[in-house]
Amino acid sequence: MARSRRQRPGAWAPLLLLLLAGPAACAASPADDGAGPGGRGPRGRARGDAGADEAAPRHDSSYGTFAGEFYDLRYLSEEGYPFPTAPPVDPFAKIKVDDCGKTKGCFRYGKPGCNAETCDYFLSYRMIGADVEFELSADTDGWVAVGFSSDKKMGGDDVMACVHDDNGRVRIQHFYNVGQWAKEIQRNPARDEEGVFENSRVTCRFKRPVNVPRDETIVDLHLSWYYLFAWGPAIQGSITRHDIDSPPTSERVVSIYKYEDIFMPSAAYQTFSSPFCLLLIVALTFYLLMGTP
């Protein structure tokens, strides 16, 4: 013990020399760069302590690997994009004709027994809250429309049209009939629009408010109107003249609060369904059965 007390003052000598030498000596000291036997590294670990030296790199590497794998799995798609792929767009829901006359009103024009996918022209309407939902479909690659008129003649009519453009999209547009010419109106009351061109048919669905601010080009649908039905080709997304010279119209004014299922035979079937034609067929049949006198 006495020997230890005598050597303790000698142990402070190197420290005193370092303090007197100033910052330059401290910068070159083995205590800073970890050189020399028993020296310590910059983080205060003994140079010979291999476990301490390897702990930090292993921790840094593990964290980087974890972060990279988490980022890859959470944010990168298979293609390597930094965000998840957007979900696919819902396909256009087919028009249900079983609801016609029950929960919605329908107009069919074409072959007897046709539906929304086989009629020359099809329209349905139903109330949804403060809106009316319309569904239109026609055998065309251009456009299909419905007009709301105070009479059965074209002119001064509010028209909603679904137009198939050159990019394959179906857009809902608003028109106003000026005589025999349809003028596009920028103010479009349609919303929740969707449409598709499929199987050589233009089909669409949209809503529009029942009540609208007073405007010459937009009618209030809570009132009853004649419905004008039309369809035809389009050139570069612009509508052209309708397919038939005299498009069909509703026989009477239509109320959105009354649901009916109305069928109108197309021209090809009107000839054989007329009373005169039926009488003629009966007479010819009787003549053939009885023979000539």
CYANA upper distance limits for C-alpha pairs under 8 A (distance plus 0.5 A):
  1 MET  CA      5 ARG  CA      7.08
  2 ALA  CA      6 ARG  CA      6.97
  3 ARG  CA      7 GLN  CA      6.97
  4 SER  CA      8 ARG  CA      6.78
  5 ARG  CA      9 PRO  CA      8.33
  7 GLN  CA     11 ALA  CA      7.32
  8 ARG  CA     12 TRP  CA      7.76
  9 PRO  CA     13 ALA  CA      7.77
 12 TRP  CA     16 LEU  CA      6.84
 13 ALA  CA     17 LEU  CA      6.83
 14 PRO  CA     18 LEU  CA      6.78
 15 LEU  CA     19 LEU  CA      6.85
 16 LEU  CA     20 LEU  CA      6.76
 17 LEU  CA     21 ALA  CA      6.54
 18 LEU  CA     22 GLY  CA      7.14
 18 LEU  CA     25 ALA  CA      7.00
 18 LEU  CA     26 CYS  CA      7.18
 21 ALA  CA     25 ALA  CA      6.16
 21 ALA  CA     26 CYS  CA      8.29
 22 GLY  CA     26 CYS  CA      7.17
 23 PRO  CA     27 ALA  CA      6.57
 24 ALA  CA     28 ALA  CA      7.01
 25 ALA  CA     29 SER  CA      6.53
 26 CYS  CA     32 ASP  CA      8.14
 27 ALA  CA     32 ASP  CA      7.30
 28 ALA  CA     32 ASP  CA      7.74
 28 ALA  CA     33 ASP  CA      8.15
 29 SER  CA     33 ASP  CA      7.51
 30 PRO  CA     34 GLY  CA      5.83
 30 PRO  CA     35 ALA  CA      5.39
 30 PRO  CA     36 GLY  CA      6.79
 30 PRO  CA     39 GLY  CA      6.62
 30 PRO  CA     40 ARG  CA      8.14
 31 ALA  CA     35 ALA  CA      7.78
 31 ALA  CA     39 GLY  CA      6.12
 31 ALA  CA     40 ARG  CA      5.97
 31 ALA  CA     41 GLY  CA      7.41
 31 ALA  CA     42 PRO  CA      8.27
 32 ASP  CA     40 ARG  CA      7.71
 32 ASP  CA     41 GLY  CA      6.97
 32 ASP  CA     42 PRO  CA      6.22
 33 ASP  CA     40 ARG  CA      8.21
 33 ASP  CA     41 GLY  CA      6.69
 33 ASP  CA     42 PRO  CA      7.05
 34 GLY  CA     39 GLY  CA      5.52
 34 GLY  CA     40 ARG  CA      5.34
 34 GLY  CA     41 GLY  CA      4.82
 34 GLY  CA     42 PRO  CA      7.34
 34 GLY  CA     47 ARG  CA      6.88
 35 ALA  CA     39 GLY  CA      6.28
 35 ALA  CA     40 ARG  CA      8.23
 37 PRO  CA     47 ARG  CA      8.50
 38 GLY  CA     46 ALA  CA      7.10
 38 GLY  CA     47 ARG  CA      6.88
 38 GLY  CA     48 GLY  CA      7.43
 39 GLY  CA     46 ALA  CA      6.67
 39 GLY  CA     47 ARG  CA      6.25
 40 ARG  CA     44 GLY  CA      6.07
 40 ARG  CA     45 ARG  CA      5.81
 40 ARG  CA     46 ALA  CA      4.81
 40 ARG  CA     47 ARG  CA      5.68
 41 GLY  CA     45 ARG  CA      5.93
 41 GLY  CA     46 ALA  CA      6.75
 41 GLY  CA     47 ARG  CA      6.45
 45 ARG  CA     49 ASP  CA      7.29
 45 ARG  CA     52 ALA  CA      7.15
 45 ARG  CA     53 ASP  CA      7.90
 47 ARG  CA     53 ASP  CA      8.27
 49 ASP  CA     53 ASP  CA      7.01
 50 ALA  CA     54 GLU  CA      6.74
 51 GLY  CA     55 ALA  CA      6.57
 52 ALA  CA     56 ALA  CA      7.89
 53 ASP  CA     57 PRO  CA      8.33
 54 GLU  CA     58 ARG  CA      6.72
 55 ALA  CA     59 HIS  CA      6.70
 56 ALA  CA     60 ASP  CA      6.63
 57 PRO  CA     61 SER  CA      6.51
 58 ARG  CA     62 SER  CA      6.57
 59 HIS  CA     63 TYR  CA      6.70
 60 ASP  CA     64 GLY  CA      6.72
 61 SER  CA     65 THR  CA      6.64
 62 SER  CA     66 PHE  CA      6.62
 63 TYR  CA     67 ALA  CA      6.58
 64 GLY  CA     68 GLY  CA      6.52
 65 THR  CA     69 GLU  CA      6.58
 66 PHE  CA     70 PHE  CA      6.52
 67 ALA  CA     71 TYR  CA      6.54
 68 GLY  CA     72 ASP  CA      6.57
 69 GLU  CA     73 LEU  CA      6.57
 70 PHE  CA     74 ARG  CA      6.30
 71 TYR  CA     75 TYR  CA      5.98
 71 TYR  CA     76 LEU  CA      7.38
 72 ASP  CA     76 LEU  CA      5.42
 72 ASP  CA     77 SER  CA      8.34
 73 LEU  CA     77 SER  CA      8.33
 75 TYR  CA     82 PRO  CA      6.20
 75 TYR  CA     83 PHE  CA      5.91
 75 TYR  CA     84 PRO  CA      6.76
 76 LEU  CA     80 GLY  CA      5.82
 76 LEU  CA     81 TYR  CA      6.03
 76 LEU  CA     82 PRO  CA      5.48
 76 LEU  CA     83 PHE  CA      6.49
 76 LEU  CA     84 PRO  CA      7.13
 77 SER  CA     81 TYR  CA      6.17
 77 SER  CA     82 PRO  CA      7.61
 77 SER  CA     83 PHE  CA      7.41
 77 SER  CA     84 PRO  CA      6.32
 77 SER  CA     85 THR  CA      7.40
 92 PHE  CA    194 GLU  CA      7.90
 92 PHE  CA    195 GLY  CA      7.58
 92 PHE  CA    196 VAL  CA      7.42
 95 ILE  CA    116 ALA  CA      6.91
 95 ILE  CA    135 GLU  CA      7.90
 96 LYS  CA    100 CYS  CA      8.28
 96 LYS  CA    116 ALA  CA      8.26
 97 VAL  CA    115 ASN  CA      7.01
 97 VAL  CA    116 ALA  CA      7.33
 99 ASP  CA    103 THR  CA      5.98
 99 ASP  CA    104 LYS  CA      6.66
100 CYS  CA    104 LYS  CA      5.79
100 CYS  CA    105 GLY  CA      6.00
100 CYS  CA    106 CYS  CA      6.00
100 CYS  CA    124 SER  CA      8.12
100 CYS  CA    259 TYR  CA      7.96
100 CYS  CA    260 GLU  CA      7.31
100 CYS  CA    261 ASP  CA      5.90
101 GLY  CA    105 GLY  CA      5.80
101 GLY  CA    106 CYS  CA      7.29
101 GLY  CA    259 TYR  CA      5.50
101 GLY  CA    260 GLU  CA      4.70
101 GLY  CA    261 ASP  CA      5.13
102 LYS  CA    259 TYR  CA      6.91
102 LYS  CA    260 GLU  CA      7.98
103 THR  CA    126 ARG  CA      7.44
103 THR  CA    259 TYR  CA      7.33
104 LYS  CA    124 SER  CA      7.03
104 LYS  CA    125 TYR  CA      6.09
104 LYS  CA    126 ARG  CA      5.14
104 LYS  CA    127 MET  CA      8.29
104 LYS  CA    259 TYR  CA      5.74
104 LYS  CA    260 GLU  CA      7.82
105 GLY  CA    124 SER  CA      5.88
105 GLY  CA    125 TYR  CA      5.80
105 GLY  CA    126 ARG  CA      6.92
105 GLY  CA    256 ILE  CA      8.28
105 GLY  CA    258 LYS  CA      7.59
105 GLY  CA    259 TYR  CA      4.51
105 GLY  CA    260 GLU  CA      5.17
105 GLY  CA    261 ASP  CA      6.24
106 CYS  CA    122 PHE  CA      7.88
106 CYS  CA    123 LEU  CA      6.10
106 CYS  CA    124 SER  CA      4.73
106 CYS  CA    125 TYR  CA      7.12
106 CYS  CA    259 TYR  CA      7.92
106 CYS  CA    260 GLU  CA      6.64
106 CYS  CA    261 ASP  CA      5.24
106 CYS  CA    262 ILE  CA      6.60
107 PHE  CA    122 PHE  CA      6.25
107 PHE  CA    123 LEU  CA      5.69
107 PHE  CA    124 SER  CA      6.88
107 PHE  CA    261 ASP  CA      6.63
107 PHE  CA    262 ILE  CA      5.41
107 PHE  CA    263 PHE  CA      6.39
107 PHE  CA    264 MET  CA      8.02
108 ARG  CA    114 CYS  CA      7.84
108 ARG  CA    115 ASN  CA      7.75
108 ARG  CA    116 ALA  CA      8.27
108 ARG  CA    119 CYS  CA      6.85
108 ARG  CA    120 ASP  CA      8.38
108 ARG  CA    121 TYR  CA      6.60
108 ARG  CA    122 PHE  CA      5.32
108 ARG  CA    123 LEU  CA      7.26
108 ARG  CA    261 ASP  CA      8.38
108 ARG  CA    262 ILE  CA      6.77
108 ARG  CA    263 PHE  CA      5.22
108 ARG  CA    264 MET  CA      6.48
109 TYR  CA    119 CYS  CA      6.32
109 TYR  CA    120 ASP  CA      6.23
109 TYR  CA    121 TYR  CA      5.62
109 TYR  CA    122 PHE  CA      6.88
109 TYR  CA    248 PRO  CA      8.45
109 TYR  CA    263 PHE  CA      6.53
109 TYR  CA    264 MET  CA      5.25
109 TYR  CA    265 PRO  CA      6.09
109 TYR  CA    266 SER  CA      6.34
110 GLY  CA    114 CYS  CA      7.28
110 GLY  CA    119 CYS  CA      5.42
110 GLY  CA    120 ASP  CA      5.39
110 GLY  CA    121 TYR  CA      7.28
110 GLY  CA    264 MET  CA      7.20
110 GLY  CA    265 PRO  CA      5.55
110 GLY  CA    266 SER  CA      4.95
110 GLY  CA    269 TYR  CA      8.35
111 LYS  CA    119 CYS  CA      6.92
111 LYS  CA    120 ASP  CA      8.21
111 LYS  CA    265 PRO  CA      6.52
111 LYS  CA    266 SER  CA      7.02
111 LYS  CA    269 TYR  CA      7.40
112 PRO  CA    263 PHE  CA      8.11
112 PRO  CA    265 PRO  CA      6.97
114 CYS  CA    118 THR  CA      5.86
114 CYS  CA    119 CYS  CA      5.49
115 ASN  CA    119 CYS  CA      6.03
115 ASN  CA    122 PHE  CA      8.03
116 ALA  CA    121 TYR  CA      8.20
116 ALA  CA    122 PHE  CA      6.07
116 ALA  CA    123 LEU  CA      8.43
116 ALA  CA    137 SER  CA      6.90
117 GLU  CA    137 SER  CA      7.90
117 GLU  CA    201 ARG  CA      8.38
118 THR  CA    139 ASP  CA      8.22
119 CYS  CA    138 ALA  CA      7.52
119 CYS  CA    139 ASP  CA      7.83
120 ASP  CA    138 ALA  CA      5.95
120 ASP  CA    139 ASP  CA      5.75
120 ASP  CA    266 SER  CA      8.30
121 TYR  CA    136 LEU  CA      8.19
121 TYR  CA    137 SER  CA      6.39
121 TYR  CA    138 ALA  CA      4.91
121 TYR  CA    139 ASP  CA      7.23
121 TYR  CA    229 PHE  CA      8.20
121 TYR  CA    230 ALA  CA      8.45
121 TYR  CA    231 TRP  CA      8.27
122 PHE  CA    135 GLU  CA      8.40
122 PHE  CA    136 LEU  CA      6.20
122 PHE  CA    137 SER  CA      5.64
122 PHE  CA    138 ALA  CA      6.76
123 LEU  CA    134 PHE  CA      7.58
123 LEU  CA    135 GLU  CA      6.04
123 LEU  CA    136 LEU  CA      5.13
123 LEU  CA    137 SER  CA      7.13
124 SER  CA    134 PHE  CA      6.15
124 SER  CA    135 GLU  CA      5.62
124 SER  CA    136 LEU  CA      7.24
125 TYR  CA    132 VAL  CA      7.04
125 TYR  CA    133 GLU  CA      6.00
125 TYR  CA    134 PHE  CA      5.10
125 TYR  CA    135 GLU  CA      7.03
125 TYR  CA    256 ILE  CA      7.62
126 ARG  CA    132 VAL  CA      6.08
126 ARG  CA    133 GLU  CA      5.92
126 ARG  CA    134 PHE  CA      7.43
126 ARG  CA    256 ILE  CA      7.32
126 ARG  CA    257 TYR  CA      8.43
126 ARG  CA    259 TYR  CA      8.22
127 MET  CA    131 ASP  CA      6.49
127 MET  CA    132 VAL  CA      5.11
127 MET  CA    133 GLU  CA      6.82
127 MET  CA    256 ILE  CA      7.62
127 MET  CA    257 TYR  CA      7.89
128 ILE  CA    132 VAL  CA      6.34
128 ILE  CA    133 GLU  CA      7.19
130 ALA  CA    209 PRO  CA      6.52
130 ALA  CA    210 VAL  CA      6.48
130 ALA  CA    211 ASN  CA      8.31
131 ASP  CA    207 LYS  CA      6.54
131 ASP  CA    208 ARG  CA      5.89
131 ASP  CA    209 PRO  CA      4.80
131 ASP  CA    210 VAL  CA      5.77
132 VAL  CA    207 LYS  CA      5.94
132 VAL  CA    208 ARG  CA      6.07
132 VAL  CA    209 PRO  CA      6.75
132 VAL  CA    210 VAL  CA      6.69
132 VAL  CA    256 ILE  CA      8.26
133 GLU  CA    205 ARG  CA      7.62
133 GLU  CA    206 PHE  CA      6.19
133 GLU  CA    207 LYS  CA      4.80
133 GLU  CA    208 ARG  CA      7.21
134 PHE  CA    205 ARG  CA      6.17
134 PHE  CA    206 PHE  CA      6.08
134 PHE  CA    207 LYS  CA      6.66
135 GLU  CA    203 THR  CA      7.96
135 GLU  CA    204 CYS  CA      6.28
135 GLU  CA    205 ARG  CA      4.99
135 GLU  CA    206 PHE  CA      7.33
136 LEU  CA    144 VAL  CA      7.37
136 LEU  CA    145 ALA  CA      7.80
136 LEU  CA    162 CYS  CA      8.42
136 LEU  CA    203 THR  CA      6.10
136 LEU  CA    204 CYS  CA      5.93
136 LEU  CA    205 ARG  CA      7.03
137 SER  CA    144 VAL  CA      7.12
137 SER  CA    201 ARG  CA      7.28
137 SER  CA    202 VAL  CA      6.10
137 SER  CA    203 THR  CA      4.71
137 SER  CA    204 CYS  CA      7.05
138 ALA  CA    143 TRP  CA      8.42
138 ALA  CA    144 VAL  CA      6.51
138 ALA  CA    201 ARG  CA      6.16
138 ALA  CA    202 VAL  CA      6.22
138 ALA  CA    203 THR  CA      7.25
138 ALA  CA    231 TRP  CA      7.22
139 ASP  CA    200 SER  CA      6.94
139 ASP  CA    201 ARG  CA      5.25
139 ASP  CA    202 VAL  CA      7.34
140 THR  CA    144 VAL  CA      8.20
140 THR  CA    200 SER  CA      6.64
140 THR  CA    201 ARG  CA      5.67
140 THR  CA    202 VAL  CA      6.63
140 THR  CA    231 TRP  CA      7.56
140 THR  CA    232 GLY  CA      6.77
140 THR  CA    233 PRO  CA      7.22
141 ASP  CA    164 HIS  CA      7.26
141 ASP  CA    197 PHE  CA      7.79
141 ASP  CA    200 SER  CA      6.32
141 ASP  CA    201 ARG  CA      6.44
141 ASP  CA    202 VAL  CA      6.63
141 ASP  CA    232 GLY  CA      8.22
141 ASP  CA    233 PRO  CA      6.74
141 ASP  CA    234 ALA  CA      7.99
142 GLY  CA    163 VAL  CA      6.55
142 GLY  CA    164 HIS  CA      5.72
142 GLY  CA    165 ASP  CA      8.05
142 GLY  CA    202 VAL  CA      7.54
142 GLY  CA    231 TRP  CA      8.08
142 GLY  CA    232 GLY  CA      6.21
142 GLY  CA    233 PRO  CA      4.53
142 GLY  CA    234 ALA  CA      4.84
142 GLY  CA    235 ILE  CA      8.22
142 GLY  CA    237 GLY  CA      8.30
142 GLY  CA    239 ILE  CA      7.58
143 TRP  CA    161 ALA  CA      7.17
143 TRP  CA    162 CYS  CA      5.98
143 TRP  CA    163 VAL  CA      4.89
143 TRP  CA    164 HIS  CA      6.45
143 TRP  CA    202 VAL  CA      7.06
143 TRP  CA    231 TRP  CA      5.96
143 TRP  CA    232 GLY  CA      6.03
143 TRP  CA    233 PRO  CA      6.63
143 TRP  CA    234 ALA  CA      6.87
143 TRP  CA    239 ILE  CA      7.04
144 VAL  CA    161 ALA  CA      6.15
144 VAL  CA    162 CYS  CA      5.92
144 VAL  CA    163 VAL  CA      7.30
144 VAL  CA    202 VAL  CA      7.31
144 VAL  CA    203 THR  CA      8.37
144 VAL  CA    230 ALA  CA      6.54
144 VAL  CA    231 TRP  CA      4.71
144 VAL  CA    232 GLY  CA      7.23
145 ALA  CA    159 VAL  CA      7.31
145 ALA  CA    160 MET  CA      6.07
145 ALA  CA    161 ALA  CA      4.56
145 ALA  CA    162 CYS  CA      6.71
145 ALA  CA    229 PHE  CA      6.73
145 ALA  CA    230 ALA  CA      5.86
145 ALA  CA    231 TRP  CA      6.51
146 VAL  CA    159 VAL  CA      6.25
146 VAL  CA    160 MET  CA      6.12
146 VAL  CA    161 ALA  CA      7.08
146 VAL  CA    227 TYR  CA      7.03
146 VAL  CA    228 LEU  CA      6.00
146 VAL  CA    229 PHE  CA      5.46
146 VAL  CA    230 ALA  CA      6.92
147 GLY  CA    157 ASP  CA      6.57
147 GLY  CA    158 ASP  CA      6.04
147 GLY  CA    159 VAL  CA      4.68
147 GLY  CA    160 MET  CA      6.94
147 GLY  CA    226 TYR  CA      8.49
147 GLY  CA    227 TYR  CA      6.06
147 GLY  CA    228 LEU  CA      5.17
147 GLY  CA    229 PHE  CA      7.07
148 PHE  CA    157 ASP  CA      6.17
148 PHE  CA    158 ASP  CA      5.73
148 PHE  CA    159 VAL  CA      6.82
148 PHE  CA    219 VAL  CA      8.03
148 PHE  CA    225 TRP  CA      6.18
148 PHE  CA    226 TYR  CA      6.37
148 PHE  CA    227 TYR  CA      5.61
148 PHE  CA    228 LEU  CA      6.93
149 SER  CA    153 LYS  CA      8.00
149 SER  CA    154 MET  CA      8.20
149 SER  CA    156 GLY  CA      7.77
149 SER  CA    157 ASP  CA      5.50
149 SER  CA    158 ASP  CA      7.36
149 SER  CA    225 TRP  CA      6.06
149 SER  CA    226 TYR  CA      5.60
149 SER  CA    227 TYR  CA      6.81
149 SER  CA    228 LEU  CA      7.62
150 SER  CA    157 ASP  CA      8.21
150 SER  CA    225 TRP  CA      6.17
150 SER  CA    226 TYR  CA      6.56
151 ASP  CA    225 TRP  CA      8.24
151 ASP  CA    226 TYR  CA      6.60
152 LYS  CA    226 TYR  CA      6.78
152 LYS  CA    227 TYR  CA      8.26
152 LYS  CA    228 LEU  CA      7.64
152 LYS  CA    249 THR  CA      7.07
152 LYS  CA    250 SER  CA      8.44
154 MET  CA    177 ASN  CA      7.26
154 MET  CA    179 GLY  CA      6.86
154 MET  CA    180 GLN  CA      6.74
155 GLY  CA    177 ASN  CA      5.47
155 GLY  CA    178 VAL  CA      5.78
155 GLY  CA    179 GLY  CA      4.69
155 GLY  CA    180 GLN  CA      6.75
156 GLY  CA    176 TYR  CA      7.12
156 GLY  CA    177 ASN  CA      5.66
156 GLY  CA    178 VAL  CA      6.22
156 GLY  CA    179 GLY  CA      7.31
156 GLY  CA    217 THR  CA      8.39
157 ASP  CA    176 TYR  CA      6.11
157 ASP  CA    177 ASN  CA      5.56
157 ASP  CA    178 VAL  CA      8.24
157 ASP  CA    217 THR  CA      7.82
158 ASP  CA    174 HIS  CA      8.27
158 ASP  CA    175 PHE  CA      6.89
158 ASP  CA    176 TYR  CA      5.55
158 ASP  CA    177 ASN  CA      7.31
158 ASP  CA    217 THR  CA      6.12
158 ASP  CA    218 ILE  CA      6.17
158 ASP  CA    219 VAL  CA      7.05
159 VAL  CA    174 HIS  CA      6.43
159 VAL  CA    175 PHE  CA      5.44
159 VAL  CA    176 TYR  CA      6.26
159 VAL  CA    177 ASN  CA      7.72
160 MET  CA    172 ILE  CA      7.57
160 MET  CA    173 GLN  CA      6.50
160 MET  CA    174 HIS  CA      5.41
160 MET  CA    175 PHE  CA      6.77
161 ALA  CA    172 ILE  CA      6.19
161 ALA  CA    173 GLN  CA      5.78
161 ALA  CA    174 HIS  CA      6.85
161 ALA  CA    175 PHE  CA      7.93
162 CYS  CA    170 VAL  CA      6.67
162 CYS  CA    171 ARG  CA      6.01
162 CYS  CA    172 ILE  CA      4.99
162 CYS  CA    173 GLN  CA      6.77
162 CYS  CA    195 GLY  CA      8.06
162 CYS  CA    202 VAL  CA      8.02
162 CYS  CA    203 THR  CA      8.10
162 CYS  CA    204 CYS  CA      6.91
163 VAL  CA    170 VAL  CA      5.78
163 VAL  CA    171 ARG  CA      5.73
163 VAL  CA    172 ILE  CA      6.83
163 VAL  CA    173 GLN  CA      7.71
163 VAL  CA    202 VAL  CA      8.28
163 VAL  CA    234 ALA  CA      7.91
163 VAL  CA    237 GLY  CA      7.04
163 VAL  CA    238 SER  CA      7.97
163 VAL  CA    239 ILE  CA      7.66
164 HIS  CA    168 GLY  CA      6.87
164 HIS  CA    169 ARG  CA      6.22
164 HIS  CA    170 VAL  CA      4.90
164 HIS  CA    171 ARG  CA      7.04
164 HIS  CA    197 PHE  CA      7.48
164 HIS  CA    202 VAL  CA      7.39
164 HIS  CA    234 ALA  CA      7.72
164 HIS  CA    237 GLY  CA      6.65
165 ASP  CA    169 ARG  CA      6.14
165 ASP  CA    170 VAL  CA      6.85
165 ASP  CA    171 ARG  CA      8.05
165 ASP  CA    234 ALA  CA      8.02
165 ASP  CA    235 ILE  CA      8.43
165 ASP  CA    236 GLN  CA      6.57
165 ASP  CA    237 GLY  CA      4.44
165 ASP  CA    238 SER  CA      8.06
166 ASP  CA    236 GLN  CA      6.12
166 ASP  CA    237 GLY  CA      6.50
168 GLY  CA    197 PHE  CA      7.62
169 ARG  CA    195 GLY  CA      7.95
169 ARG  CA    196 VAL  CA      7.39
169 ARG  CA    197 PHE  CA      7.94
170 VAL  CA    194 GLU  CA      7.98
170 VAL  CA    195 GLY  CA      5.57
170 VAL  CA    196 VAL  CA      6.27
170 VAL  CA    197 PHE  CA      7.37
170 VAL  CA    202 VAL  CA      8.04
170 VAL  CA    204 CYS  CA      7.90
171 ARG  CA    193 GLU  CA      8.39
171 ARG  CA    194 GLU  CA      8.24
171 ARG  CA    195 GLY  CA      7.45
172 ILE  CA    190 ALA  CA      7.70
172 ILE  CA    193 GLU  CA      7.33
172 ILE  CA    204 CYS  CA      8.46
172 ILE  CA    206 PHE  CA      8.32
173 GLN  CA    184 GLU  CA      7.83
173 GLN  CA    185 ILE  CA      8.42
173 GLN  CA    188 ASN  CA      7.21
173 GLN  CA    190 ALA  CA      8.44
174 HIS  CA    184 GLU  CA      6.38
174 HIS  CA    185 ILE  CA      5.98
174 HIS  CA    186 GLN  CA      7.63
174 HIS  CA    187 ARG  CA      7.77
174 HIS  CA    188 ASN  CA      5.90
174 HIS  CA    189 PRO  CA      8.14
175 PHE  CA    182 ALA  CA      6.35
175 PHE  CA    183 LYS  CA      5.76
175 PHE  CA    184 GLU  CA      4.75
175 PHE  CA    185 ILE  CA      5.72
175 PHE  CA    217 THR  CA      8.41
176 TYR  CA    182 ALA  CA      6.08
176 TYR  CA    183 LYS  CA      5.72
176 TYR  CA    184 GLU  CA      6.89
176 TYR  CA    185 ILE  CA      7.18
176 TYR  CA    217 THR  CA      6.38
177 ASN  CA    181 TRP  CA      6.13
177 ASN  CA    182 ALA  CA      4.92
177 ASN  CA    183 LYS  CA      6.62
178 VAL  CA    182 ALA  CA      6.54
178 VAL  CA    183 LYS  CA      7.23
185 ILE  CA    217 THR  CA      8.36
189 PRO  CA    208 ARG  CA      6.05
189 PRO  CA    209 PRO  CA      7.54
190 ALA  CA    206 PHE  CA      6.67
190 ALA  CA    207 LYS  CA      6.04
190 ALA  CA    208 ARG  CA      5.28
190 ALA  CA    209 PRO  CA      8.41
191 ARG  CA    206 PHE  CA      6.41
191 ARG  CA    207 LYS  CA      5.79
191 ARG  CA    208 ARG  CA      6.67
192 ASP  CA    205 ARG  CA      8.42
192 ASP  CA    206 PHE  CA      5.95
192 ASP  CA    207 LYS  CA      6.52
193 GLU  CA    204 CYS  CA      8.07
193 GLU  CA    205 ARG  CA      6.47
193 GLU  CA    206 PHE  CA      4.97
193 GLU  CA    207 LYS  CA      7.56
194 GLU  CA    204 CYS  CA      6.18
194 GLU  CA    205 ARG  CA      5.90
194 GLU  CA    206 PHE  CA      6.92
195 GLY  CA    202 VAL  CA      8.01
195 GLY  CA    203 THR  CA      6.12
195 GLY  CA    204 CYS  CA      4.41
195 GLY  CA    205 ARG  CA      6.66
196 VAL  CA    202 VAL  CA      6.63
196 VAL  CA    203 THR  CA      5.97
196 VAL  CA    204 CYS  CA      6.79
197 PHE  CA    201 ARG  CA      6.09
197 PHE  CA    202 VAL  CA      5.20
197 PHE  CA    203 THR  CA      6.85
198 GLU  CA    202 VAL  CA      7.24
198 GLU  CA    203 THR  CA      8.35
209 PRO  CA    221 LEU  CA      8.34
210 VAL  CA    220 ASP  CA      6.51
210 VAL  CA    221 LEU  CA      5.45
210 VAL  CA    222 HIS  CA      6.28
211 ASN  CA    220 ASP  CA      5.67
211 ASN  CA    221 LEU  CA      7.03
211 ASN  CA    222 HIS  CA      7.27
212 VAL  CA    218 ILE  CA      7.91
212 VAL  CA    219 VAL  CA      7.84
212 VAL  CA    220 ASP  CA      6.48
214 ARG  CA    218 ILE  CA      8.01
214 ARG  CA    219 VAL  CA      8.22
215 ASP  CA    219 VAL  CA      7.60
221 LEU  CA    225 TRP  CA      8.34
221 LEU  CA    256 ILE  CA      7.65
222 HIS  CA    255 SER  CA      7.84
222 HIS  CA    256 ILE  CA      7.35
223 LEU  CA    255 SER  CA      7.39
224 SER  CA    253 VAL  CA      6.01
224 SER  CA    254 VAL  CA      5.66
224 SER  CA    255 SER  CA      5.32
224 SER  CA    256 ILE  CA      7.95
225 TRP  CA    253 VAL  CA      5.21
225 TRP  CA    254 VAL  CA      5.92
225 TRP  CA    255 SER  CA      7.70
226 TYR  CA    249 THR  CA      7.58
226 TYR  CA    250 SER  CA      6.36
226 TYR  CA    251 GLU  CA      8.18
226 TYR  CA    252 ARG  CA      6.69
226 TYR  CA    253 VAL  CA      4.86
226 TYR  CA    254 VAL  CA      6.46
227 TYR  CA    249 THR  CA      6.16
227 TYR  CA    250 SER  CA      5.85
227 TYR  CA    253 VAL  CA      7.66
227 TYR  CA    254 VAL  CA      7.46
228 LEU  CA    247 PRO  CA      7.85
228 LEU  CA    248 PRO  CA      7.01
228 LEU  CA    249 THR  CA      5.08
228 LEU  CA    250 SER  CA      7.25
229 PHE  CA    247 PRO  CA      6.64
229 PHE  CA    248 PRO  CA      6.11
229 PHE  CA    249 THR  CA      6.30
230 ALA  CA    242 HIS  CA      6.65
230 ALA  CA    243 ASP  CA      8.26
230 ALA  CA    247 PRO  CA      6.21
230 ALA  CA    248 PRO  CA      7.82
231 TRP  CA    242 HIS  CA      5.76
231 TRP  CA    243 ASP  CA      6.68
232 GLY  CA    239 ILE  CA      7.84
232 GLY  CA    240 THR  CA      7.19
232 GLY  CA    241 ARG  CA      6.84
232 GLY  CA    242 HIS  CA      4.73
232 GLY  CA    243 ASP  CA      5.19
233 PRO  CA    239 ILE  CA      6.92
233 PRO  CA    240 THR  CA      6.41
233 PRO  CA    241 ARG  CA      7.78
233 PRO  CA    242 HIS  CA      7.55
233 PRO  CA    243 ASP  CA      7.80
234 ALA  CA    238 SER  CA      5.69
234 ALA  CA    239 ILE  CA      4.94
234 ALA  CA    240 THR  CA      6.05
235 ILE  CA    239 ILE  CA      7.02
235 ILE  CA    240 THR  CA      7.58
242 HIS  CA    247 PRO  CA      8.23
250 SER  CA    254 VAL  CA      8.02
254 VAL  CA    258 LYS  CA      8.33
265 PRO  CA    269 TYR  CA      6.17
265 PRO  CA    270 GLN  CA      6.28
266 SER  CA    270 GLN  CA      6.62
267 ALA  CA    271 THR  CA      7.35
269 TYR  CA    273 SER  CA      6.90
270 GLN  CA    274 SER  CA      6.71
271 THR  CA    277 CYS  CA      7.32
272 PHE  CA    277 CYS  CA      6.34
272 PHE  CA    278 LEU  CA      7.29
273 SER  CA    277 CYS  CA      7.41
273 SER  CA    278 LEU  CA      7.28
274 SER  CA    278 LEU  CA      6.88
275 PRO  CA    279 LEU  CA      6.67
276 PHE  CA    280 LEU  CA      6.68
277 CYS  CA    281 ILE  CA      6.72
278 LEU  CA    282 VAL  CA      6.82
279 LEU  CA    283 ALA  CA      6.74
280 LEU  CA    284 LEU  CA      6.68
281 ILE  CA    285 THR  CA      6.63
282 VAL  CA    286 PHE  CA      6.68
283 ALA  CA    287 TYR  CA      6.62
284 LEU  CA    288 LEU  CA      6.71
285 THR  CA    289 LEU  CA      6.73
286 PHE  CA    290 MET  CA      6.55
287 TYR  CA    291 GLY  CA      6.26
287 TYR  CA    292 THR  CA      7.75
288 LEU  CA    292 THR  CA      8.40
